[in-house]
Amino acid sequence: MKHTCANFSPGQSFGSILERREVNDLIFTEAKYIPNTYIPRHFHKNAYFCLVLTGEYFETFKGSTVRCVPSTVVFHPPEQLHSNRFQNSTGVCFNIELGTKSLNRISEFAENLSSPRHCNGGHIARLGAKIYKEFNMGDCVSNIAIEGLTLELTAESSRDFSKTQCKHIPPWLKRAEEILNDSFQQQSRLSDIAKIVGVHPVHLAREFHKYLHCTVGEYIRRLRIDYARQQLAESTLPLVEIALAAGFANQSHFSRTFKLNTGMTPSEYRRLLI
């Protein structure tokens, strides 16, 4: 049976384009998708990164399906077939396309740009958020800023993939990660988690950093920031309520941590999405 697919031209999107900018051989677009949008199998001519700002969707490629939520960064090489199904909330994505010249130039120094991958949160998502912030600045130096940050994003993505592609996370560590994902809003103790998964706390801390490249505390902080991002984008709740619901001690602590991880305050982030 022959499968048909669509070819997206540079800068094209299945959603509504909110903003678009070209910087040399790079194309930046912010696109909005109505709830329950389904994008059938298609490919993009250019390699690109997608930073999910709001909403949630499932992406299928190479027989695998991944869940993409706010702060997820997805990378696809040129002409990588995939499909997307948005869930029952409005999605907003920030796409960074690498033109042929840029991709060839970057490939001389960065490896692993021929395979799709995705990550949630962490340094790569923070870089994506910085690029998005510069994208919205639009002043006389923002073009050179986003070009430099895009090079850094590509390098870090390649490095991160190199670290993890040959590592298989032990089942007990996956279980620990699931526990943190379900309980990040609460005050968790490392010893309690280690007891549940059946390992010593020191072993848990060491292996967690080895495989996930951050401490347990940093991972919890990342989950809280990602939760706060979604609430800032999809609700009108006061900042103090979002802070407490995410697990922060107070609004001041929340604001400091949010700016440290995203480069902007919660209020600035919310204004960007209005």
JOWO-V648106 format. One record per pair of residues at least 12 apart in sequence whose C-alpha atoms are under 8 Angstrom apart, sorted by sequence separation. I is the first residue (numbers start at 1). J is the second residue. D is the distance in whole Angstrom. If there is no record, write none. Layout:
I&J&D + I&J&D
This chain:
17&29&7 + 18&30&5 + 19&31&7 + 56&68&6 + 57&69&7 + 134&146&6 + 239&251&7 + 17&30&6 + 18&31&5 + 56&69&5 + 17&31&4 + 18&32&7 + 55&69&6 + 56&70&7 + 131&145&8 + 179&193&8 + 228&242&6 + 16&31&5 + 17&32&6 + 54&69&7 + 55&70&7 + 131&146&5 + 190&205&8 + 228&243&7 + 11&27&6 + 15&31&6 + 16&32&5 + 52&68&7 + 53&69&8 + 54&70&5 + 10&27&8 + 11&28&7 + 15&32&5 + 16&33&7 + 52&69&6 + 53&70&5 + 176&193&7 + 11&29&7 + 13&31&7 + 15&33&5 + 52&70&5 + 53&71&6 + 131&149&6 + 176&194&8 + 228&246&6 + 14&33&8 + 15&34&8 + 51&70&8 + 52&71&6 + 61&80&8 + 62&81&8 + 130&149&8 + 131&150&7 + 227&246&6 + 51&71&6 + 52&72&6 + 61&81&6 + 62&82&8 + 51&72&6 + 52&73&7 + 61&82&5 + 176&197&6 + 225&246&8 + 50&72&8 + 51&73&5 + 60&82&5 + 61&83&7 + 127&149&7 + 175&197&7 + 224&246&5 + 50&73&6 + 51&74&7 + 59&82&7 + 60&83&5 + 224&247&7 + 49&73&7 + 50&74&5 + 59&83&6 + 60&84&7 + 173&197&8 + 224&248&8 + 14&39&7 + 49&74&6 + 50&75&7 + 59&84&5 + 127&152&8 + 128&153&7 + 172&197&6 + 49&75&4 + 58&84&6 + 59&85&7 + 127&153&6 + 172&198&8 + 190&216&8 + 48&75&6 + 49&76&7 + 57&84&7 + 58&85&5 + 239&266&8 + 47&75&8 + 48&76&6 + 57&85&5 + 58&86&6 + 47&76&6 + 48&77&7 + 57&86&4 + 58&87&8 + 124&153&6 + 47&77&4 + 48&78&8 + 56&86&6 + 57&87&6 + 46&77&7 + 47&78&4 + 55&86&8 + 56&87&6 + 173&204&8 + 46&78&5 + 47&79&8 + 55&87&7 + 124&156&7 + 45&78&5 + 46&79&7 + 56&89&7 + 124&157&7 + 225&258&6 + 6&40&8 + 8&42&7 + 10&44&7 + 44&78&6 + 45&79&5 + 55&89&6 + 57&91&8 + 173&207&8 + 232&266&7 + 5&40&7 + 6&41&7 + 7&42&6 + 8&43&6 + 9&44&6 + 10&45&6 + 43&78&8 + 44&79&5 + 55&90&5 + 56&91&6 + 173&208&7 + 5&41&5 + 6&42&4 + 7&43&5 + 8&44&5 + 9&45&6 + 10&46&6 + 43&79&5 + 44&80&7 + 54&90&7 + 55&91&4 + 77&113&6 + 80&116&8 + 184&220&6 + 225&261&8 + 4&41&7 + 5&42&5 + 6&43&6 + 7&44&6 + 8&45&6 + 43&80&5 + 54&91&5 + 55&92&7 + 77&114&5 + 232&269&8 + 233&270&6 + 5&43&7 + 7&45&7 + 42&80&8 + 43&81&5 + 53&91&7 + 54&92&5 + 77&115&6 + 94&132&7 + 232&270&6 + 42&81&5 + 43&82&6 + 52&91&8 + 53&92&5 + 54&93&7 + 76&115&7 + 77&116&6 + 181&220&8 + 184&223&7 + 185&224&7 + 41&81&6 + 42&82&6 + 52&92&6 + 53&93&5 + 76&116&5 + 180&220&7 + 184&224&7 + 233&273&6 + 41&82&5 + 42&83&6 + 52&93&5 + 53&94&7 + 75&116&5 + 76&117&7 + 40&82&8 + 41&83&4 + 51&93&6 + 52&94&6 + 74&116&8 + 75&117&5 + 169&211&7 + 181&223&7 + 40&83&5 + 41&84&8 + 50&93&6 + 51&94&5 + 74&117&6 + 75&118&6 + 39&83&6 + 40&84&7 + 50&94&6 + 51&95&6 + 74&118&4 + 110&154&7 + 117&161&8 + 167&211&7 + 38&83&8 + 39&84&5 + 50&95&4 + 73&118&6 + 74&119&7 + 106&151&8 + 110&155&6 + 113&158&7 + 38&84&6 + 39&85&6 + 49&95&6 + 50&96&6 + 72&118&7 + 73&119&5 + 112&158&6 + 38&85&4 + 48&95&7 + 49&96&5 + 72&119&6 + 73&120&6 + 111&158&6 + 164&211&7 + 37&85&6 + 38&86&6 + 48&96&5 + 49&97&6 + 72&120&4 + 73&121&8 + 106&154&8 + 110&158&6 + 111&159&8 + 36&85&7 + 37&86&5 + 48&97&4 + 71&120&6 + 72&121&6 + 110&159&8 + 112&161&7 + 36&86&5 + 37&87&7 + 47&97&6 + 48&98&6 + 71&121&5 + 112&162&7 + 35&86&6 + 36&87&5 + 46&97&6 + 47&98&5 + 69&120&8 + 73&124&7 + 34&86&8 + 35&87&6 + 36&88&5 + 46&98&6 + 47&99&7 + 68&120&8 + 73&125&6 + 33&86&8 + 35&88&5 + 36&89&7 + 46&99&6 + 72&125&7 + 35&89&5 + 46&100&7 + 71&125&6 + 34&89&7 + 35&90&5 + 73&128&8 + 34&90&5 + 35&91&7 + 47&103&7 + 33&90&6 + 34&91&7 + 32&90&7 + 33&91&5 + 32&91&6 + 33&92&6 + 32&92&4 + 185&245&7 + 187&247&8 + 31&92&6 + 32&93&7 + 185&246&5 + 186&247&6 + 30&92&7 + 31&93&5 + 184&246&8 + 185&247&4 + 30&93&6 + 31&94&6 + 184&247&7 + 185&248&8 + 30&94&4 + 31&95&8 + 29&94&6 + 30&95&6 + 28&94&7 + 29&95&5 + 28&95&6 + 29&96&7 + 27&95&8 + 28&96&5 + 27&96&6 + 28&97&6 + 26&96&7 + 27&97&5 + 26&97&6 + 27&98&7 + 26&98&5 + 27&99&8 + 25&98&7 + 26&99&6 + 25&99&5 + 51&125&7 + 25&100&8 + 5&81&8 + 25&101&7 + 26&102&7 + 25&102&6 + 51&128&6 + 51&129&8 + 11&97&7 + 10&97&8 + 122&222&7 + 121&222&6 + 121&223&8 + 121&226&7 + 28&135&8 + 21&135&8 + 23&143&6 + 26&147&8 + 23&147&7 + 130&262&7 + 129&262&6 + 130&263&6 + 129&263&8 + 126&261&6 + 126&262&5 + 136&272&8 + 126&263&8 + 71&226&6 + 70&226&6 + 71&229&8 + 70&229&7 + 70&230&6 + 54&229&8 + 55&230&8 + 53&229&8 + 54&230&6 + 53&230&8 + 54&233&6 + 55&234&8 + 53&233&8 + 54&234&7
